[in-house]
Amino acid sequence: MEKYFKIGQISKLYHIGVDSLRYYEEIGIISPKRAESGYRLYSVNDIWRLNVIRDLRELGFSMTRIKQYLDFHSIDSTLDLLREEQEAIQTKMQTLQQLQADVAHRMETIRAAQQRPLNEITLKEHPVRRYFSIPQGYTDEHEMDVLIKQLVNIDPEHFYVIGNNQIGTAISLRDVTEHSRLKYQSVFLIDENGESCLPAGKYLSLCYQGPYGQCLHQINRLLDYASEHQLTPLGKILEILWIDNHTTSNVQEQITELQLLVE
């Protein structure tokens, strides 16, 4: 006598929601029997089809392609499907390898941040750097987080927040020098495909650890250094977020780099 299973048993066995099982029935990919009581009864043949659906869905096959195979399958069509599976697996492996490389890079970035010299002002030569930007000011960290999320959404498969030392904010130099206040003008993400460019040249650099509240003080240190060394500040002040609140909730662990173009 053929063994039948109720929808709850199948749902539990395959970790498939009842609504999904009903959808499969609706599109004709499985056809359970009905008991006199009206309950759906799934046969061994339905279970075989669910095995195929589960395996192919995990590889990203569409329901249309799966139904096409299940409606009529032969040795040739099975071999064709297996070749498609090989290609899908290869694509998935490449994606995972890229993700693995990205995670390793992000871990290295965080470790490098921990090794950076703090509270030392240096003069660095930077080439032209391309970047994406959200040219919108903000007043607090929550607003900044929303803008950063918009930046990451430009290319969510390749841009990330945690372990990224290419995200920063632009601060008005004029507001610092004339009004002794911080005015955040935009957020940016440095990327070779960016729409805008940071100019090449010499940049004063200063890394500091701890809360953002000391930012104005640290900027004034840069400006004092520039004055002492007969350097003229140009453009905006760049604030690069090496380790921020996305990486640690302990503000004492956060590391920020200030960059100021000078001549």
Secondary structure, DSSP 8 states (H G I E B T S, - for coil): ----EEHHHHHHHHT--HHHHHHHHHTTS---EE-TTS-EEE-HHHHHHHHHHHHHHHTT--HHHHHHHHHS--HHHHHHHHHHHHHHHHHHHHHHHHHHHHHHHHHHHHHHHHHS--S-EEEEEE--EEEEEE---BSSHHHHHHHHHHHHTTSTTT--STT-TTEEEEE-HHHHHHHS---EEEEEEE-TT-SEEE--EEEEEEEEES-GGGHHHHHHHHHHHHHHTT--EEEEEEEEEEE-TTT-S-GGG-EEEEEEEE-
